[in-house]
Amino acid sequence: MIAVKNLCKHFGKVKAVDDISFDVKEGENLILLGTSGCGKTTTLKMINRLIEPTKGDISVNGKSIYQQSPELLRRGIGYVLQNNGLFPHYTVAQNMAIVPQLLGWDKKRINNRADELIEKIHLQKEQLNAYPDQLSGGQQQRVGLARALMADPPVLLMDEPFGALDPVTRFKIRREFKELDELKRKTIIMVTHDVQEAFELGDRICLMDKGRIVQTGTPAELLFKPANNFVKEFLAKQRLQLEFKAVTLFDVWDSLPDDLAETHTAINKNLTVWEVLETLTANAKQPLTAANPANGQTKTLTFNGLMAAFYQYETAEA
């Protein structure tokens, strides 16, 4: 869906982005991860031409971004800012209607889409008439996401979308983000400096440093097959928790005991070890099993059994 080739951005003698290339598959969530000043936000802004590249090529759905005006390009790409970017003198409904109006949608279509999205982002329809300063930070960020989704663009760019929120609100909205059906059919590039966030939300992670890509891969690949010492050191302080979030039940499936419980609560085998540990904690009195839809096989899930399977996997990958 998105192809970036030999992309560069120079500000005078400073190489903010220095000859990077990557692809993003349709329906994939790619995270641009790195410390401040590594070039991730500059890269994101070049994709929708908020910043013009010094050189290099970018295509979206097989079409060069230079084959249309920046204004038309941006109408087909959703964009979510860290501080939500809402117009303070517009109501929630008016903020959400901006792109559809530019695209020529009629009022009924705009209103129907707004009603649909406001429910999905867990706000009340009455809040469509509210102004941004009448909403909490978390609610404003939800509206910013809804505005980006209003015209149902195939591509969504997100620049530190949860960065301005307090830790509790941030955690809750990240959970909602993962579960939102609207996002499961989007191709997403998201910028963050939060390692935990990258591992929770990313299908793949592009780790950057000093304007260059150090390594691109799945969360598990960065942890268990780091390209160099920079990658190891970048992830070292949070490694165990990151491993729990990178390894799925599918990865440890063969090491889990077969299901022997007469009654149980079944869960999806595609959950991460971290998510299963949370579920086990919340359902301490009820045995859990995971089912393999391919062959109907079920596995018992206990804390000790899961940890044993996890450490077997970790040892094998080390």
DAWO-V142202 format. One record per pair of residues at least 12 apart in sequence whose ideal C-beta (glycine too) atoms are under 8 Angstrom apart, sorted by the first residue. I is the first residue (numbers start at 1). GAP is how many residues later the second one is. D is the distance in whole Angstrom. If there is no record, write none. Layout:
[[I:GAP:D] [I:GAP:D]]
This chain:
[[1:23:6] [1:24:6] [1:25:4] [1:26:8] [1:27:8] [1:59:7] [1:60:6] [1:153:7] [1:154:7] [1:186:4] [2:21:7] [2:22:4] [2:45:7] [2:56:7] [2:57:7] [2:58:6] [2:153:7] [2:185:6] [2:187:7] [3:20:5] [3:21:8] [3:54:8] [3:55:7] [3:56:5] [4:16:7] [4:17:6] [4:18:5] [4:19:7] [4:39:8] [4:43:7] [4:52:7] [4:53:8] [4:54:5] [5:16:5] [5:51:6] [5:52:5] [5:53:8] [6:13:6] [6:14:8] [6:15:6] [6:49:7] [6:50:5] [6:51:7] [7:12:7] [7:13:5] [7:14:7] [7:36:7] [7:39:6] [7:46:6] [7:48:8] [7:49:3] [7:50:7] [7:51:7] [8:12:8] [8:45:6] [8:46:5] [8:47:5] [8:48:5] [9:30:8] [9:33:5] [9:34:8] [9:37:6] [9:42:6] [9:44:6] [9:45:5] [10:44:5] [15:196:5] [16:23:5] [16:26:5] [16:195:6] [17:22:4] [17:25:5] [17:26:5] [17:29:7] [17:36:8] [17:194:5] [18:21:7] [18:192:7] [18:193:4] [18:194:5] [19:37:8] [19:193:7] [20:19:8] [20:23:7] [20:188:8] [20:191:8] [20:192:6] [20:193:5] [21:192:8] [22:184:6] [22:191:7] [22:194:6] [24:163:6] [24:165:6] [25:162:7] [26:128:8] [26:161:6] [27:157:8] [27:158:6] [27:159:7] [27:160:6] [28:159:6] [28:160:7] [28:175:5] [28:176:7] [29:154:8] [29:159:4] [29:160:8] [29:161:7] [29:172:6] [29:173:6] [29:174:5] [29:175:8] [30:158:7] [30:159:5] [30:160:7] [30:172:7] [30:173:7] [30:174:5] [30:175:8] [30:176:6] [31:158:8] [31:159:5] [31:160:8] [31:161:6] [31:166:8] [31:167:4] [31:170:7] [31:171:4] [31:173:7] [31:174:5] [31:175:7] [32:12:6] [32:157:6] [32:158:7] [32:159:5] [32:160:8] [32:174:5] [32:176:6] [33:159:6] [33:160:7] [33:162:7] [33:165:5] [33:169:8] [33:172:5] [33:173:7] [33:174:5] [33:175:7] [34:159:7] [34:173:6] [34:174:4] [34:175:6] [35:158:6] [35:174:7] [36:157:6] [38:170:4] [38:171:5] [38:172:6] [38:173:7] [39:169:6] [39:171:8] [39:172:4] [39:173:8] [40:151:5] [40:168:5] [41:118:6] [41:119:8] [41:150:5] [43:148:8] [43:165:8] [44:113:5] [44:115:6] [44:145:6] [44:147:5] [45:114:8] [46:12:7] [47:13:8] [47:18:7] [47:30:7] [47:110:6] [47:142:7] [48:17:8] [48:22:8] [48:25:6] [48:26:5] [48:29:5] [48:31:6] [48:109:6] [49:16:6] [49:21:4] [49:24:6] [49:25:7] [50:20:8] [50:24:8] [60:13:8] [60:16:8] [60:17:7] [60:95:6] [61:93:7] [61:94:8] [75:24:6] [75:27:6] [75:28:6] [75:76:7] [76:75:8] [76:77:5] [76:78:7] [76:79:7] [77:76:6] [77:78:5] [77:79:7] [77:80:6] [78:70:3] [78:71:6] [78:73:8] [78:75:4] [78:77:7] [78:78:4] [78:79:7] [78:108:8] [79:69:6] [79:77:8] [79:78:5] [79:79:8] [79:80:8] [80:64:5] [80:65:6] [80:68:5] [80:76:7] [80:77:7] [80:78:4] [80:79:7] [80:81:5] [81:63:7] [81:78:6] [81:80:7] [82:77:6] [82:78:4] [82:79:7] [82:81:5] [82:82:5] [83:81:5] [84:48:7] [84:56:5] [84:57:5] [84:59:7] [84:60:4] [84:80:8] [85:59:6] [86:46:4] [86:54:6] [86:57:6] [86:58:6] [86:61:7] [87:45:8] [88:43:7] [88:44:5] [88:45:6] [89:42:8] [90:41:8] [90:42:8] [91:37:7] [91:38:5] [91:39:6] [91:40:6] [92:26:8] [92:31:8] [92:35:6] [92:36:5] [92:37:7] [92:38:6] [92:39:8] [92:40:7] [92:43:7] [92:51:5] [93:18:8] [93:21:6] [93:35:4] [93:36:7] [95:37:7] [95:48:6] [95:52:5] [96:14:8] [96:18:5] [96:21:7] [96:32:8] [96:47:7] [96:50:6] [96:51:5] [96:54:5] [97:13:5] [97:17:7] [97:53:7] [98:49:7] [98:52:8] [99:48:7] [99:51:6] [99:52:5] [100:13:7] [100:50:5] [100:51:5] [103:48:6] [105:46:8] [110:40:8] [113:37:6] [113:39:8] [114:14:6] [114:32:8] [114:36:7] [115:13:8] [117:29:4] [117:32:6] [117:33:7] [117:65:7] [118:28:7] [120:26:8] [120:60:6] [120:61:7] [120:62:6] [121:21:4] [121:22:7] [121:24:6] [121:25:5] [121:55:8] [121:59:8] [122:20:7] [122:54:7] [123:16:6] [123:19:6] [123:20:7] [127:12:7] [136:33:8] [137:27:7] [137:28:5] [137:29:7] [137:32:6] [138:27:6] [138:31:4] [138:34:7] [138:35:6] [141:20:7] [141:21:7] [141:23:8] [141:24:6] [141:32:6] [142:31:7] [142:34:8] [144:17:7] [145:16:7] [145:32:8] [149:33:5] [149:34:8] [153:33:8] [154:32:7] [154:33:6] [155:31:7] [155:32:5] [155:33:8] [155:34:8] [156:27:7] [156:30:5] [156:31:7] [156:32:5] [156:33:8] [157:31:8] [157:32:5] [157:33:8] [158:30:7] [158:31:7] [158:32:4] [158:33:7] [159:31:8] [159:32:5] [160:31:6] [160:32:6] [160:33:7] [161:29:7] [162:12:6] [162:30:8] [162:32:8] [162:35:7] [163:29:7] [163:30:8] [163:31:8] [174:23:6] [174:26:6] [174:27:7] [177:24:7] [178:22:7] [178:23:7] [190:12:7] [195:39:8] [195:40:7] [195:43:6] [195:47:7] [196:42:7] [196:45:7] [196:46:7] [196:49:7] [198:21:7] [199:20:5] [199:43:5] [199:46:4] [199:47:6] [200:45:6] [202:17:6] [203:15:7] [204:12:6] [204:13:6] [204:14:6] [205:12:7] [205:13:7] [205:14:6] [205:17:6] [207:15:7] [207:24:6] [207:27:7] [209:21:6] [214:13:6] [214:14:7] [214:16:6] [214:17:6] [215:12:4] [215:13:8] [215:16:5] [218:28:7] [219:23:7] [219:26:7] [219:27:4] [220:26:4] [220:27:6] [220:31:7] [220:97:8] [222:13:7] [222:24:8] [223:12:6] [223:16:7] [223:19:6] [223:20:6] [223:23:5] [224:93:4] [224:94:7] [225:92:8] [241:33:7] [243:30:8] [243:67:8] [243:71:7] [244:28:7] [244:29:5] [244:30:4] [244:33:7] [244:66:7] [245:27:5] [245:28:8] [245:29:5] [246:26:7] [247:25:7] [247:26:5] [247:63:6] [247:66:6] [247:67:8] [248:21:7] [248:22:6] [248:23:7] [248:24:5] [248:25:7] [249:19:8] [249:20:4] [249:21:7] [249:22:6] [249:23:8] [249:24:7] [249:27:6] [249:41:5] [249:50:8] [249:52:8] [250:19:5] [250:20:6] [251:62:6] [252:21:7] [252:54:7] [252:57:4] [252:58:6] [252:60:7] [252:61:5] [253:16:7] [253:37:8] [253:39:7] [253:46:7] [255:53:7] [255:54:4] [255:57:5] [255:58:7] [256:34:7] [256:43:4] [256:44:7] [256:45:7] [256:49:6] [256:50:7] [256:53:5] [257:42:7] [257:43:5] [257:48:5] [258:39:8] [258:40:7] [258:41:6] [258:42:7] [259:30:5] [259:39:4] [259:40:6] [259:41:5] [260:40:6] [261:26:4] [261:28:6] [261:39:6] [263:23:8] [263:24:7] [264:22:7] [264:23:5] [264:24:6] [264:25:4] [264:36:8] [265:18:6] [265:21:5] [265:22:7] [265:23:5] [265:24:8] [266:22:8] [266:23:5] [266:24:7] [266:25:5] [266:32:7] [267:12:6] [267:21:6] [267:22:8] [267:23:6] [267:34:7] [268:22:7] [269:21:4] [269:22:7] [269:23:6] [269:30:8] [271:19:8] [273:33:7] [273:37:5] [276:12:8] [276:14:8] [276:25:6] [276:30:6] [277:26:7] [277:29:7] [280:21:7] [280:22:7] [280:23:6] [280:26:7] [287:13:7] [287:14:8] [287:15:8] [288:12:8] [288:13:4] [288:14:8] [289:12:6]]
